[in-house]
Amino acid sequence: MPATEKDVMDALKTVKDPELNLNLVVLGLVYDVEVQDTHVHARISLTSPMCPVAEQIVHMAEDAIRGVDGVESAKVQLTFDPPWTPERISPLIRSSLGL
């Protein structure tokens, strides 16, 4: 059974931003997911362009995606266009963070 965008998003929920300890999906850091047969291409951002663990987060995201049934390869592209802002976080989570 081929992987779906939902499968990939569920996998990305296991990857956390180390500073906020919240996952990429909740933080609104996943900008795009494309599933083509057994390959997935995802575009993500980070809360800061100066993030010292950016490369580690990209690798963790690729590993999480490759762990999805039906996925053989994954490429995660880091982007800052448009720049991430706290408004991308769901309102409920944003209020619990005091943002």
Backbone hydrogen bonds in HBPLUS format (Angstrom, degrees):
<---DONOR---> <-ACCEPTOR-->    atom                        ^
c    i                          cat <-CA-CA->   ^        H-A-AA   ^      H-
h    n   atom  resd res      DA  || num        DHA   H-A  angle D-A-AA Bond
n    s   type  num  typ     dist DA aas  dist angle  dist       angle   num
A0008-VAL N   A0004-THR O   3.13 MM   4  6.50 157.3  2.18 149.0 154.4     1
A0009-MET N   A0005-GLU O   2.86 MM   4  6.15 160.9  1.90 152.5 158.1     2
A0010-ASP N   A0006-LYS O   2.85 MM   4  6.05 156.8  1.90 151.0 157.2     3
A0011-ALA N   A0007-ASP O   3.03 MM   4  6.32 151.0  2.12 142.7 150.5     4
A0012-LEU N   A0008-VAL O   2.91 MM   4  6.24 151.4  2.00 149.2 157.5     5
A0013-LYS N   A0009-MET O   3.12 MM   4  6.38 123.9  2.45 137.7 151.3     6
A0013-LYS N   A0010-ASP O   3.20 MM   3  5.19 142.2  2.35  95.5 106.4     7
A0014-THR N   A0011-ALA O   3.06 MM   3  5.69 163.5  2.09 114.8 120.0     8
A0015-VAL N   A0012-LEU O   3.15 MM   3  5.39 163.6  2.18 107.8 112.9     9
A0024-LEU N   A0015-VAL O   2.96 MM   9  6.11 144.3  2.09 170.2 172.6    10
A0017-ASP N   A0022-LEU O   2.83 MM   5  5.66 167.3  1.85 158.8 154.8    11
A0021-ASN N   A0017-ASP O   2.70 MM   4  5.29 137.2  1.88 153.8 165.6    12
A0027-LEU N   A0023-ASN O   3.09 MM   4  6.29 157.9  2.14 154.4 161.1    13
A0029-LEU N   A0024-LEU O   2.88 MM   5  5.09 157.8  1.93 167.6 164.9    14
A0028-GLY N   A0025-VAL O   2.99 MM   3  5.16 154.1  2.06 105.4 113.8    15
A0045-SER N   A0029-LEU O   2.78 MM  16  4.98 146.0  1.89 140.7 151.3    16
A0031-TYR N   A0043-ARG O   2.78 MM  12  5.39 148.6  1.88 147.0 156.2    17
A0032-ASP N   A0043-ARG O   3.25 MM  11  5.05 151.2  2.33 138.4 137.6    18
A0043-ARG N   A0032-ASP O   2.84 MM  11  5.05 159.1  1.89 141.6 146.5    19
A0034-GLU N   A0041-HIS O   2.80 MM   7  5.20 158.7  1.85 155.7 162.7    20
A0041-HIS N   A0034-GLU O   2.91 MM   7  5.20 161.3  1.95 151.1 157.4    21
A0036-GLN N   A0039-HIS O   2.80 MM   3  5.26 173.5  1.81 167.6 168.8    22
A0039-HIS N   A0036-GLN O   2.92 MM   3  5.26 168.5  1.93 133.9 134.9    23
A0072-GLU N   A0038-THR O   2.74 MM  34  5.24 163.8  1.76 140.8 146.2    24
A0073-SER N   A0038-THR O   3.26 MM  35  6.62 162.6  2.29 150.8 151.4    25
A0040-VAL N   A0073-SER O   3.00 MM  33  6.44 150.3  2.09 141.7 150.8    26
A0075-LYS N   A0040-VAL O   2.91 MM  35  6.36 152.7  1.98 157.6 166.7    27
A0042-ALA N   A0075-LYS O   2.93 MM  33  6.39 160.9  1.97 158.2 164.0    28
A0077-GLN N   A0042-ALA O   2.77 MM  35  6.13 167.9  1.78 166.8 168.4    29
A0044-ILE N   A0077-GLN O   2.92 MM  33  6.29 161.9  1.96 164.6 170.2    30
A0079-THR N   A0044-ILE O   2.84 MM  35  6.05 154.7  1.91 160.3 167.0    31
A0051-CYS N   A0048-SER O   3.15 MM   3  5.34 153.0  2.23 117.4 116.0    32
A0057-ILE N   A0053-VAL O   2.96 MM   4  6.26 157.2  2.01 158.4 164.8    33
A0058-VAL N   A0054-ALA O   3.03 MM   4  6.33 160.3  2.07 154.3 159.4    34
A0059-HIS N   A0055-GLU O   3.03 MM   4  6.29 162.4  2.06 150.2 154.5    35
A0060-MET N   A0056-GLN O   2.88 MM   4  6.11 156.9  1.93 149.2 156.0    36
A0061-ALA N   A0057-ILE O   2.89 MM   4  6.08 155.2  1.95 148.8 155.5    37
A0062-GLU N   A0058-VAL O   2.94 MM   4  6.23 159.9  1.98 151.2 156.5    38
A0063-ASP N   A0059-HIS O   2.90 MM   4  6.10 161.2  1.93 150.0 155.3    39
A0064-ALA N   A0060-MET O   2.91 MM   4  6.10 157.2  1.96 145.6 152.0    40
A0065-ILE N   A0061-ALA O   2.98 MM   4  6.20 159.8  2.02 150.6 155.7    41
A0066-ARG N   A0062-GLU O   2.90 MM   4  6.11 161.9  1.93 151.4 156.6    42
A0067-GLY N   A0063-ASP O   3.10 MM   4  6.28 126.6  2.40 137.8 150.9    43
A0067-GLY N   A0064-ALA O   3.18 MM   3  5.15 138.3  2.37  94.3 106.2    44
A0068-VAL N   A0065-ILE O   3.01 MM   3  5.49 166.5  2.03 116.8 120.9    45
A0071-VAL N   A0068-VAL O   3.08 MM   3  5.65 157.1  2.13 142.3 141.3    46
A0088-ARG N   A0085-THR O   3.01 MM   3  5.96 173.5  2.02 130.6 132.8    47
A0089-ILE N   A0086-PRO O   3.01 MM   3  5.55 163.1  2.04 116.7 122.1    48
A0094-ARG N   A0090-SER O   2.87 MM   4  6.04 164.3  1.89 161.2 166.5    49
A0095-SER N   A0091-PRO O   2.94 MM   4  6.09 157.1  1.99 147.8 152.5    50
A0096-SER N   A0092-LEU O   3.13 MM   4  6.39 151.6  2.22 141.9 149.7    51
A0097-LEU N   A0093-ILE O   3.00 MM   4  6.28 133.5  2.22 144.4 156.9    52
A0097-LEU N   A0094-ARG O   3.20 MM   3  5.16 133.3  2.43  93.6 106.1    53
A0099-LEU N   A0094-ARG O   2.89 MM   5  5.19 165.7  1.91 158.0 153.1    54
A0098-GLY N   A0095-SER O   3.03 MM   3  4.89 150.8  2.12  96.8 106.0    55
